[in-house]
Amino acid sequence: MIRLLFSVIAYLFLINLNGQNLEQHEWNDRILIVKAESEASKTYQNQIEELRNSSSALKERKLMIYQVIGNKYELVDYDNPEIIGSGEVSNQMNVNILNKKIPFEIILIGLDGGIKLKKSDIIRKEELFNLIDSMPMRSSELSNKN
């Protein structure tokens, strides 16, 4: 009985290690999820290209980018263009955030953990940055910066 209990606890622990934990970003980072069914998707490739070379603007706006392909994700640090996390998409993300019926999605999650934008086509970086800059918390960040 104790072995079974230990096995269940170990299994649940490993599941949490494998899936991403978006709550860790709450009040620290904004999250941008770029989701596609395949890495070969032209829309996906164009979106990633649109964000490339914007590392200072992404960093200034506290944006973490989750690139989701199928059932896998990579957390990308655009400050050092490298992968800083990867794994399988959690059931929580599949059920509460992603829409399996849509082949391409952009989802912006604010500092408070709320979904601020869901789009099924490319978002231009200017549109994304303007949206973030119009948010009350971003306005507060900018006024505190000055």
CYANA upper distance limits for C-alpha pairs under 8 A (distance plus 0.5 A):
  1 MET  CA      5 LEU  CA      6.81
  2 ILE  CA      6 PHE  CA      6.55
  3 ARG  CA      7 SER  CA      6.53
  4 LEU  CA      8 VAL  CA      6.71
  5 LEU  CA      9 ILE  CA      6.74
  6 PHE  CA     10 ALA  CA      6.57
  7 SER  CA     11 TYR  CA      6.54
  8 VAL  CA     12 LEU  CA      6.71
  9 ILE  CA     13 PHE  CA      6.64
 10 ALA  CA     14 LEU  CA      6.69
 11 TYR  CA     15 ILE  CA      6.72
 12 LEU  CA     16 ASN  CA      6.92
 13 PHE  CA     17 LEU  CA      6.96
 14 LEU  CA     18 ASN  CA      6.69
 15 ILE  CA     19 GLY  CA      6.75
 16 ASN  CA     20 GLN  CA      7.96
 16 ASN  CA     21 ASN  CA      8.26
 18 ASN  CA     87 GLY  CA      5.96
 18 ASN  CA     88 GLU  CA      6.56
 18 ASN  CA     90 SER  CA      8.46
 19 GLY  CA     87 GLY  CA      6.53
 19 GLY  CA     88 GLU  CA      5.91
 19 GLY  CA     89 VAL  CA      6.08
 19 GLY  CA     90 SER  CA      5.23
 20 GLN  CA     86 SER  CA      8.34
 20 GLN  CA     87 GLY  CA      7.62
 20 GLN  CA     88 GLU  CA      7.98
 20 GLN  CA     89 VAL  CA      7.08
 20 GLN  CA     90 SER  CA      6.88
 22 LEU  CA     26 GLU  CA      7.74
 23 GLU  CA    113 GLY  CA      7.81
 25 HIS  CA     29 ASP  CA      5.48
 25 HIS  CA     30 ARG  CA      7.62
 25 HIS  CA     31 ILE  CA      8.19
 25 HIS  CA    111 LEU  CA      7.95
 25 HIS  CA    113 GLY  CA      8.50
 26 GLU  CA     30 ARG  CA      8.19
 26 GLU  CA    110 GLY  CA      8.47
 26 GLU  CA    111 LEU  CA      5.88
 26 GLU  CA    112 ASP  CA      6.25
 26 GLU  CA    113 GLY  CA      6.01
 27 TRP  CA    111 LEU  CA      5.05
 27 TRP  CA    112 ASP  CA      6.17
 27 TRP  CA    113 GLY  CA      8.10
 28 ASN  CA     62 LYS  CA      7.92
 28 ASN  CA    111 LEU  CA      6.78
 29 ASP  CA     62 LYS  CA      5.47
 29 ASP  CA     63 LEU  CA      6.33
 29 ASP  CA     64 MET  CA      6.98
 29 ASP  CA    110 GLY  CA      8.05
 29 ASP  CA    111 LEU  CA      6.16
 30 ARG  CA     61 ARG  CA      7.99
 30 ARG  CA     62 LYS  CA      6.15
 30 ARG  CA     63 LEU  CA      5.23
 30 ARG  CA     64 MET  CA      6.67
 30 ARG  CA    108 LEU  CA      7.80
 30 ARG  CA    109 ILE  CA      6.20
 30 ARG  CA    110 GLY  CA      5.35
 30 ARG  CA    111 LEU  CA      5.57
 31 ILE  CA     63 LEU  CA      5.99
 31 ILE  CA     64 MET  CA      5.39
 31 ILE  CA     65 ILE  CA      6.47
 31 ILE  CA     66 TYR  CA      7.72
 31 ILE  CA    107 ILE  CA      8.40
 31 ILE  CA    108 LEU  CA      6.24
 31 ILE  CA    109 ILE  CA      5.48
 31 ILE  CA    110 GLY  CA      7.18
 32 LEU  CA     63 LEU  CA      7.10
 32 LEU  CA     64 MET  CA      6.65
 32 LEU  CA     65 ILE  CA      5.39
 32 LEU  CA     66 TYR  CA      6.68
 32 LEU  CA    106 ILE  CA      7.50
 32 LEU  CA    107 ILE  CA      6.17
 32 LEU  CA    108 LEU  CA      5.13
 32 LEU  CA    109 ILE  CA      6.91
 33 ILE  CA     65 ILE  CA      6.39
 33 ILE  CA     66 TYR  CA      5.21
 33 ILE  CA     67 GLN  CA      6.50
 33 ILE  CA     68 VAL  CA      7.51
 33 ILE  CA    105 GLU  CA      8.12
 33 ILE  CA    106 ILE  CA      6.11
 33 ILE  CA    107 ILE  CA      5.51
 33 ILE  CA    108 LEU  CA      6.97
 34 VAL  CA     44 TYR  CA      7.91
 34 VAL  CA     47 GLN  CA      8.34
 34 VAL  CA     65 ILE  CA      7.84
 34 VAL  CA     66 TYR  CA      6.71
 34 VAL  CA     67 GLN  CA      5.45
 34 VAL  CA     68 VAL  CA      6.50
 34 VAL  CA    104 PHE  CA      8.14
 34 VAL  CA    105 GLU  CA      6.49
 34 VAL  CA    106 ILE  CA      5.39
 34 VAL  CA    107 ILE  CA      7.30
 35 LYS  CA     44 TYR  CA      7.93
 35 LYS  CA     67 GLN  CA      6.53
 35 LYS  CA     68 VAL  CA      4.98
 35 LYS  CA     69 ILE  CA      6.39
 35 LYS  CA     70 GLY  CA      8.25
 35 LYS  CA    103 PRO  CA      8.19
 35 LYS  CA    104 PHE  CA      5.99
 35 LYS  CA    105 GLU  CA      5.55
 35 LYS  CA    106 ILE  CA      6.94
 36 ALA  CA     41 SER  CA      7.45
 36 ALA  CA     44 TYR  CA      6.63
 36 ALA  CA     68 VAL  CA      6.83
 36 ALA  CA     69 ILE  CA      5.64
 36 ALA  CA     70 GLY  CA      7.00
 36 ALA  CA    103 PRO  CA      6.04
 36 ALA  CA    104 PHE  CA      5.03
 36 ALA  CA    105 GLU  CA      7.16
 37 GLU  CA     41 SER  CA      7.92
 37 GLU  CA     69 ILE  CA      5.94
 37 GLU  CA     70 GLY  CA      5.25
 37 GLU  CA    103 PRO  CA      6.04
 37 GLU  CA    104 PHE  CA      7.44
 38 SER  CA     69 ILE  CA      6.13
 38 SER  CA     70 GLY  CA      6.92
 39 GLU  CA     44 TYR  CA      7.32
 39 GLU  CA     45 GLN  CA      7.71
 39 GLU  CA     69 ILE  CA      6.75
 40 ALA  CA     44 TYR  CA      8.07
 40 ALA  CA     45 GLN  CA      7.67
 41 SER  CA     45 GLN  CA      6.74
 42 LYS  CA     46 ASN  CA      6.49
 43 THR  CA     47 GLN  CA      6.65
 43 THR  CA    104 PHE  CA      7.89
 43 THR  CA    121 ASP  CA      7.90
 43 THR  CA    122 ILE  CA      7.32
 44 TYR  CA     48 ILE  CA      6.78
 44 TYR  CA    104 PHE  CA      7.57
 45 GLN  CA     49 GLU  CA      6.65
 46 ASN  CA     50 GLU  CA      6.56
 46 ASN  CA    122 ILE  CA      8.06
 47 GLN  CA     51 LEU  CA      7.02
 47 GLN  CA    122 ILE  CA      6.15
 47 GLN  CA    123 ILE  CA      7.64
 47 GLN  CA    124 ARG  CA      8.46
 48 ILE  CA     52 ARG  CA      6.76
 50 GLU  CA    124 ARG  CA      7.09
 50 GLU  CA    125 LYS  CA      7.05
 51 LEU  CA    125 LYS  CA      6.85
 52 ARG  CA     78 TYR  CA      8.18
 54 SER  CA     58 LEU  CA      6.58
 54 SER  CA     78 TYR  CA      8.34
 55 SER  CA     59 LYS  CA      6.45
 55 SER  CA     78 TYR  CA      5.72
 55 SER  CA     79 ASP  CA      5.69
 56 SER  CA     60 GLU  CA      6.46
 56 SER  CA     79 ASP  CA      7.68
 57 ALA  CA     61 ARG  CA      6.76
 57 ALA  CA    129 PHE  CA      8.40
 58 LEU  CA     62 LYS  CA      6.71
 58 LEU  CA     63 LEU  CA      5.69
 58 LEU  CA     64 MET  CA      8.27
 58 LEU  CA     78 TYR  CA      8.11
 59 LYS  CA     63 LEU  CA      6.46
 59 LYS  CA     78 TYR  CA      8.47
 59 LYS  CA     79 ASP  CA      7.57
 61 ARG  CA    129 PHE  CA      8.42
 61 ARG  CA    132 ILE  CA      7.98
 61 ARG  CA    138 ARG  CA      8.20
 64 MET  CA     75 LEU  CA      7.74
 64 MET  CA     76 VAL  CA      7.60
 64 MET  CA     77 ASP  CA      7.54
 65 ILE  CA     75 LEU  CA      6.31
 65 ILE  CA     76 VAL  CA      6.10
 65 ILE  CA     77 ASP  CA      7.78
 66 TYR  CA     73 TYR  CA      6.90
 66 TYR  CA     74 GLU  CA      6.22
 66 TYR  CA     75 LEU  CA      5.13
 66 TYR  CA     76 VAL  CA      6.97
 67 GLN  CA     73 TYR  CA      5.96
 67 GLN  CA     74 GLU  CA      5.71
 67 GLN  CA     75 LEU  CA      6.86
 67 GLN  CA     76 VAL  CA      7.83
 68 VAL  CA     72 LYS  CA      6.24
 68 VAL  CA     73 TYR  CA      4.76
 68 VAL  CA     74 GLU  CA      7.04
 68 VAL  CA     89 VAL  CA      8.19
 69 ILE  CA     73 TYR  CA      6.67
 71 ASN  CA     88 GLU  CA      6.26
 71 ASN  CA     89 VAL  CA      5.84
 72 LYS  CA     86 SER  CA      7.88
 72 LYS  CA     87 GLY  CA      6.19
 72 LYS  CA     88 GLU  CA      4.91
 72 LYS  CA     89 VAL  CA      5.93
 73 TYR  CA     86 SER  CA      5.90
 73 TYR  CA     87 GLY  CA      6.09
 73 TYR  CA     88 GLU  CA      6.52
 73 TYR  CA     89 VAL  CA      6.59
 74 GLU  CA     83 ILE  CA      6.83
 74 GLU  CA     84 ILE  CA      8.03
 74 GLU  CA     85 GLY  CA      6.16
 74 GLU  CA     86 SER  CA      4.73
 74 GLU  CA     87 GLY  CA      7.31
 75 LEU  CA     83 ILE  CA      6.27
 75 LEU  CA     84 ILE  CA      6.14
 75 LEU  CA     85 GLY  CA      5.32
 75 LEU  CA     86 SER  CA      6.48
 76 VAL  CA     81 PRO  CA      7.31
 76 VAL  CA     82 GLU  CA      6.30
 76 VAL  CA     83 ILE  CA      5.04
 76 VAL  CA     84 ILE  CA      6.30
 76 VAL  CA     85 GLY  CA      7.68
 77 ASP  CA     81 PRO  CA      6.00
 77 ASP  CA     82 GLU  CA      6.01
 77 ASP  CA     83 ILE  CA      6.66
 77 ASP  CA     84 ILE  CA      6.82
 78 TYR  CA     82 GLU  CA      7.39
 89 VAL  CA     93 MET  CA      7.05
 89 VAL  CA     94 ASN  CA      7.43
 90 SER  CA     94 ASN  CA      6.85
 91 ASN  CA     95 VAL  CA      6.49
 92 GLN  CA     96 ASN  CA      6.26
 92 GLN  CA     97 ILE  CA      8.21
 93 MET  CA     97 ILE  CA      5.65
 93 MET  CA     98 LEU  CA      6.70
 94 ASN  CA     98 LEU  CA      5.52
 94 ASN  CA     99 ASN  CA      7.65
 94 ASN  CA    100 LYS  CA      8.03
 95 VAL  CA     99 ASN  CA      8.27
 98 LEU  CA    105 GLU  CA      8.34
 99 ASN  CA    105 GLU  CA      8.47
102 ILE  CA    120 SER  CA      7.60
103 PRO  CA    120 SER  CA      8.43
104 PHE  CA    120 SER  CA      5.99
104 PHE  CA    121 ASP  CA      7.33
105 GLU  CA    118 LYS  CA      7.42
105 GLU  CA    119 LYS  CA      6.11
105 GLU  CA    120 SER  CA      5.01
105 GLU  CA    121 ASP  CA      7.19
106 ILE  CA    117 LEU  CA      8.07
106 ILE  CA    118 LYS  CA      6.17
106 ILE  CA    119 LYS  CA      5.56
106 ILE  CA    120 SER  CA      6.74
106 ILE  CA    121 ASP  CA      7.73
106 ILE  CA    122 ILE  CA      7.87
106 ILE  CA    123 ILE  CA      8.06
107 ILE  CA    115 ILE  CA      7.60
107 ILE  CA    116 LYS  CA      8.05
107 ILE  CA    117 LEU  CA      5.97
107 ILE  CA    118 LYS  CA      5.08
107 ILE  CA    119 LYS  CA      7.04
108 LEU  CA    115 ILE  CA      6.43
108 LEU  CA    116 LYS  CA      5.94
108 LEU  CA    117 LEU  CA      5.49
108 LEU  CA    118 LYS  CA      7.18
109 ILE  CA    113 GLY  CA      6.26
109 ILE  CA    114 GLY  CA      5.97
109 ILE  CA    115 ILE  CA      4.95
109 ILE  CA    116 LYS  CA      6.04
109 ILE  CA    117 LEU  CA      7.73
110 GLY  CA    114 GLY  CA      6.02
110 GLY  CA    115 ILE  CA      6.88
110 GLY  CA    116 LYS  CA      6.69
111 LEU  CA    137 MET  CA      8.49
119 LYS  CA    123 ILE  CA      8.24
123 ILE  CA    127 GLU  CA      7.04
123 ILE  CA    128 LEU  CA      6.99
124 ARG  CA    128 LEU  CA      6.82
125 LYS  CA    129 PHE  CA      6.46
126 GLU  CA    130 ASN  CA      6.46
127 GLU  CA    131 LEU  CA      6.60
128 LEU  CA    132 ILE  CA      6.81
129 PHE  CA    133 ASP  CA      6.44
130 ASN  CA    134 SER  CA      6.64
131 LEU  CA    135 MET  CA      7.28
132 ILE  CA    138 ARG  CA      7.08
133 ASP  CA    138 ARG  CA      6.01
133 ASP  CA    139 SER  CA      6.94
134 SER  CA    138 ARG  CA      7.44
134 SER  CA    139 SER  CA      7.23
135 MET  CA    139 SER  CA      6.76
136 PRO  CA    140 SER  CA      6.73
137 MET  CA    141 GLU  CA      6.73
138 ARG  CA    142 LEU  CA      6.67
139 SER  CA    143 SER  CA      6.70
140 SER  CA    144 ASN  CA      6.59
141 GLU  CA    145 LYS  CA      6.58
142 LEU  CA    146 ASN  CA      6.95
